[in-house]
Protein backbone atom coordinates (compact mmCIF):
# COMPACT_ATOMS: atom_id res chain seq x y z
CA UNK A 1 0.00 0.00 0.00
CA UNK A 2 1.58 3.30 -1.02
CA UNK A 3 1.67 6.29 1.30
CA UNK A 4 -0.99 8.36 -0.53
CA UNK A 5 -3.48 5.48 -0.33
CA UNK A 6 -2.71 4.98 3.33
CA UNK A 7 -3.12 8.69 3.99
CA UNK A 8 -6.49 8.69 2.15
CA UNK A 9 -7.63 5.64 4.15
CA UNK A 10 -6.66 7.26 7.49
CA UNK A 11 -8.39 10.51 6.48
CA UNK A 12 -11.65 8.71 5.59
CA UNK A 13 -11.51 6.72 8.81
CA UNK A 14 -10.96 9.96 10.75
CA UNK A 15 -14.00 11.56 9.03
CA UNK A 16 -16.23 8.61 9.87
CA UNK A 17 -15.16 8.46 13.52
CA UNK A 18 -15.47 12.26 13.89
CA UNK A 19 -18.95 12.21 12.38
CA UNK A 20 -20.10 9.45 14.70
CA UNK A 21 -18.64 11.25 17.68
CA UNK A 22 -20.40 14.50 16.73
CA UNK A 23 -23.72 12.69 16.31
CA UNK A 24 -23.44 11.02 19.70
CA UNK A 25 -22.52 14.28 21.46
CA UNK A 26 -25.29 16.22 19.69
CA UNK A 27 -28.00 13.70 20.58
CA UNK A 28 -27.23 13.86 24.32
CA UNK A 29 -29.21 17.09 24.83
CA UNK A 30 -31.97 16.41 22.32
CA UNK A 31 -35.53 15.49 23.22
CA UNK A 32 -36.69 11.88 22.87
CA UNK A 33 -36.89 10.57 19.34
CA UNK A 34 -38.71 7.50 18.06
CA UNK A 35 -35.77 6.85 15.75
CA UNK A 36 -33.17 6.65 18.50
CA UNK A 37 -33.43 3.58 20.76
CA UNK A 38 -31.82 5.35 23.73
CA UNK A 39 -34.69 7.83 23.75
CA UNK A 40 -38.00 5.93 23.82
CA UNK A 41 -41.17 7.96 23.30
CA UNK A 42 -43.99 7.62 25.80
CA UNK A 43 -47.00 5.74 24.49
CA UNK A 44 -49.05 8.75 25.60
CA UNK A 45 -47.05 11.16 23.44
CA UNK A 46 -49.47 13.16 21.33
CA UNK A 47 -48.33 13.95 17.80
CA UNK A 48 -49.44 17.21 16.19
CA UNK A 49 -52.81 17.25 14.48
CA UNK A 50 -53.49 19.80 11.72
CA UNK A 51 -57.12 20.30 12.80
CA UNK A 52 -56.89 20.25 16.60
CA UNK A 53 -54.43 22.46 18.52
CA UNK A 54 -52.14 20.48 20.84
CA UNK A 55 -53.36 22.45 23.87
CA UNK A 56 -56.81 20.95 23.30
CA UNK A 57 -55.64 17.35 23.09
CA UNK A 58 -55.33 15.17 26.17
CA UNK A 59 -53.67 11.80 26.70
CA UNK A 60 -55.31 8.81 28.38
CA UNK A 61 -53.01 9.20 31.37
CA UNK A 62 -53.85 12.90 31.74
CA UNK A 63 -57.59 12.27 31.50
CA UNK A 64 -57.41 9.42 34.01
CA UNK A 65 -55.68 11.76 36.49
CA UNK A 66 -58.09 14.61 35.73
CA UNK A 67 -61.14 12.44 36.43
CA UNK A 68 -59.87 11.85 39.97
CA UNK A 69 -60.18 15.56 40.82
CA UNK A 70 -62.59 17.09 38.27
CA UNK A 71 -65.91 16.25 36.69
CA UNK A 72 -65.78 17.31 33.05
CA UNK A 73 -68.59 16.44 30.69
CA UNK A 74 -67.22 13.36 28.89
CA UNK A 75 -68.88 12.46 25.61
CA UNK A 76 -68.28 9.34 23.56
CA UNK A 77 -68.70 10.20 19.88
CA UNK A 78 -68.18 6.73 18.44
CA UNK A 79 -70.24 3.60 17.73
CA UNK A 80 -72.84 2.41 20.27
CA UNK A 81 -71.43 -1.14 20.27
CA UNK A 82 -68.12 0.18 21.61
CA UNK A 83 -69.87 2.24 24.28
CA UNK A 84 -71.85 -0.79 25.41
CA UNK A 85 -68.72 -2.98 25.62
CA UNK A 86 -66.73 -0.48 27.68
CA UNK A 87 -66.57 3.26 28.20
CA UNK A 88 -65.13 5.83 30.57
CA UNK A 89 -67.24 5.92 33.76
CA UNK A 90 -69.62 8.87 33.65
CA UNK A 91 -69.26 9.29 29.89
CA UNK A 92 -72.40 9.90 27.88
CA UNK A 93 -73.07 8.20 24.58
CA UNK A 94 -73.62 10.64 21.71
CA UNK A 95 -73.18 8.51 18.63
CA UNK A 96 -70.88 8.50 15.65
CA UNK A 97 -70.39 12.13 14.67
CA UNK A 98 -69.26 11.13 11.21
CA UNK A 99 -73.01 10.89 10.49
CA UNK A 100 -75.47 13.81 10.52
CA UNK A 101 -77.53 12.06 13.24
CA UNK A 102 -74.50 11.95 15.54
CA UNK A 103 -73.73 15.62 14.99
CA UNK A 104 -77.37 16.50 15.68
CA UNK A 105 -77.32 14.42 18.88
CA UNK A 106 -74.18 16.29 19.97
CA UNK A 107 -75.77 19.66 19.17
CA UNK A 108 -78.90 18.69 21.13
CA UNK A 109 -76.90 17.50 24.16
CA UNK A 110 -74.93 20.75 24.24
CA UNK A 111 -78.08 22.94 24.33
CA UNK A 112 -78.06 22.96 28.15
CA UNK A 113 -74.26 23.02 28.62
CA UNK A 114 -72.57 26.34 29.46
CA UNK A 115 -70.00 27.40 26.83
CA UNK A 116 -67.18 27.50 29.41
CA UNK A 117 -67.84 23.97 30.75
CA UNK A 118 -64.94 21.55 30.31
CA UNK A 119 -66.04 19.06 27.65
CA UNK A 120 -63.96 16.00 26.77
CA UNK A 121 -64.78 14.07 23.62
CA UNK A 122 -63.44 10.70 22.58
CA UNK A 123 -64.13 7.90 20.15
CA UNK A 124 -61.52 5.12 20.20
CA UNK A 125 -63.07 3.15 17.35
CA UNK A 126 -59.84 2.84 15.41
CA UNK A 127 -56.37 4.38 15.03
CA UNK A 128 -56.37 8.17 15.41
CA UNK A 129 -55.40 8.89 11.82
CA UNK A 130 -58.41 6.93 10.54
CA UNK A 131 -61.05 7.98 13.09
CA UNK A 132 -64.03 9.53 11.31
CA UNK A 133 -65.66 10.90 14.48
CA UNK A 134 -63.42 13.10 16.64
CA UNK A 135 -62.70 15.81 14.08
CA UNK A 136 -66.35 16.53 13.15
CA UNK A 137 -67.29 16.56 16.85
CA UNK A 138 -64.44 18.94 17.70
CA UNK A 139 -65.30 21.21 14.78
CA UNK A 140 -68.96 21.40 15.87
CA UNK A 141 -68.05 22.17 19.50
CA UNK A 142 -65.76 25.00 18.43
CA UNK A 143 -68.30 26.40 15.95
CA UNK A 144 -70.88 26.53 18.74
CA UNK A 145 -68.52 28.60 20.89
CA UNK A 146 -67.21 25.98 23.32
CA UNK A 147 -63.75 27.09 24.36
CA UNK A 148 -62.89 24.56 27.06
CA UNK A 149 -62.78 21.45 24.88
CA UNK A 150 -60.35 18.54 25.13
CA UNK A 151 -60.06 15.69 22.67
CA UNK A 152 -58.82 12.39 24.05
CA UNK A 153 -55.98 11.20 21.84
CA UNK A 154 -55.97 7.45 21.23
CA UNK A 155 -53.21 6.26 18.93
CA UNK A 156 -54.74 2.80 18.55
CA UNK A 157 -58.24 2.39 19.96
CA UNK A 158 -60.12 2.45 23.27
CA UNK A 159 -59.04 -1.08 24.15
CA UNK A 160 -55.32 -0.52 23.72
CA UNK A 161 -55.17 3.11 24.87
CA UNK A 162 -57.52 2.96 27.89
CA UNK A 163 -58.71 -0.51 28.89
CA UNK A 164 -55.36 -2.31 28.62
CA UNK A 165 -53.71 0.40 30.75
CA UNK A 166 -56.02 -0.53 33.61
CA UNK A 167 -57.96 2.72 33.67
CA UNK A 168 -61.53 2.48 35.02
CA UNK A 169 -64.32 1.43 32.69
CA UNK A 170 -68.05 0.97 32.80
CA UNK A 171 -70.18 -1.33 30.64
CA UNK A 172 -73.60 -1.06 29.03
CA UNK A 173 -75.73 1.99 28.51
C-alpha positions in Angstrom: 0.0 0.0 0.0 1.6 3.3 -1.0 1.7 6.3 1.3 -1.0 8.4 -0.5 -3.5 5.5 -0.3 -2.7 5.0 3.3 -3.1 8.7 4.0 -6.5 8.7 2.2 -7.6 5.6 4.2 -6.7 7.3 7.5 -8.4 10.5 6.5 -11.7 8.7 5.6 -11.5 6.7 8.8 -11.0 10.0 10.8 -14.0 11.6 9.0 -16.2 8.6 9.9 -15.2 8.5 13.5 -15.5 12.3 13.9 -19.0 12.2 12.4 -20.1 9.4 14.7 -18.6 11.2 17.7 -20.4 14.5 16.7 -23.7 12.7 16.3 -23.4 11.0 19.7 -22.5 14.3 21.5 -25.3 16.2 19.7 -28.0 13.7 20.6 -27.2 13.9 24.3 -29.2 17.1 24.8 -32.0 16.4 22.3 -35.5 15.5 23.2 -36.7 11.9 22.9 -36.9 10.6 19.3 -38.7 7.5 18.1 -35.8 6.9 15.8 -33.2 6.7 18.5 -33.4 3.6 20.8 -31.8 5.4 23.7 -34.7 7.8 23.7 -38.0 5.9 23.8 -41.2 8.0 23.3 -44.0 7.6 25.8 -47.0 5.7 24.5 -49.1 8.8 25.6 -47.0 11.2 23.4 -49.5 13.2 21.3 -48.3 14.0 17.8 -49.4 17.2 16.2 -52.8 17.3 14.5 -53.5 19.8 11.7 -57.1 20.3 12.8 -56.9 20.2 16.6 -54.4 22.5 18.5 -52.1 20.5 20.8 -53.4 22.5 23.9 -56.8 21.0 23.3 -55.6 17.4 23.1 -55.3 15.2 26.2 -53.7 11.8 26.7 -55.3 8.8 28.4 -53.0 9.2 31.4 -53.8 12.9 31.7 -57.6 12.3 31.5 -57.4 9.4 34.0 -55.7 11.8 36.5 -58.1 14.6 35.7 -61.1 12.4 36.4 -59.9 11.8 40.0 -60.2 15.6 40.8 -62.6 17.1 38.3 -65.9 16.3 36.7 -65.8 17.3 33.1 -68.6 16.4 30.7 -67.2 13.4 28.9 -68.9 12.5 25.6 -68.3 9.3 23.6 -68.7 10.2 19.9 -68.2 6.7 18.4 -70.2 3.6 17.7 -72.8 2.4 20.3 -71.4 -1.1 20.3 -68.1 0.2 21.6 -69.9 2.2 24.3 -71.9 -0.8 25.4 -68.7 -3.0 25.6 -66.7 -0.5 27.7 -66.6 3.3 28.2 -65.1 5.8 30.6 -67.2 5.9 33.8 -69.6 8.9 33.7 -69.3 9.3 29.9 -72.4 9.9 27.9 -73.1 8.2 24.6 -73.6 10.6 21.7 -73.2 8.5 18.6 -70.9 8.5 15.6 -70.4 12.1 14.7 -69.3 11.1 11.2 -73.0 10.9 10.5 -75.5 13.8 10.5 -77.5 12.1 13.2 -74.5 12.0 15.5 -73.7 15.6 15.0 -77.4 16.5 15.7 -77.3 14.4 18.9 -74.2 16.3 20.0 -75.8 19.7 19.2 -78.9 18.7 21.1 -76.9 17.5 24.2 -74.9 20.7 24.2 -78.1 22.9 24.3 -78.1 23.0 28.1 -74.3 23.0 28.6 -72.6 26.3 29.5 -70.0 27.4 26.8 -67.2 27.5 29.4 -67.8 24.0 30.8 -64.9 21.5 30.3 -66.0 19.1 27.6 -64.0 16.0 26.8 -64.8 14.1 23.6 -63.4 10.7 22.6 -64.1 7.9 20.2 -61.5 5.1 20.2 -63.1 3.1 17.3 -59.8 2.8 15.4 -56.4 4.4 15.0 -56.4 8.2 15.4 -55.4 8.9 11.8 -58.4 6.9 10.5 -61.0 8.0 13.1 -64.0 9.5 11.3 -65.7 10.9 14.5 -63.4 13.1 16.6 -62.7 15.8 14.1 -66.4 16.5 13.1 -67.3 16.6 16.9 -64.4 18.9 17.7 -65.3 21.2 14.8 -69.0 21.4 15.9 -68.0 22.2 19.5 -65.8 25.0 18.4 -68.3 26.4 15.9 -70.9 26.5 18.7 -68.5 28.6 20.9 -67.2 26.0 23.3 -63.8 27.1 24.4 -62.9 24.6 27.1 -62.8 21.5 24.9 -60.4 18.5 25.1 -60.1 15.7 22.7 -58.8 12.4 24.0 -56.0 11.2 21.8 -56.0 7.5 21.2 -53.2 6.3 18.9 -54.7 2.8 18.5 -58.2 2.4 20.0 -60.1 2.5 23.3 -59.0 -1.1 24.2 -55.3 -0.5 23.7 -55.2 3.1 24.9 -57.5 3.0 27.9 -58.7 -0.5 28.9 -55.4 -2.3 28.6 -53.7 0.4 30.7 -56.0 -0.5 33.6 -58.0 2.7 33.7 -61.5 2.5 35.0 -64.3 1.4 32.7 -68.1 1.0 32.8 -70.2 -1.3 30.6 -73.6 -1.1 29.0 -75.7 2.0 28.5 
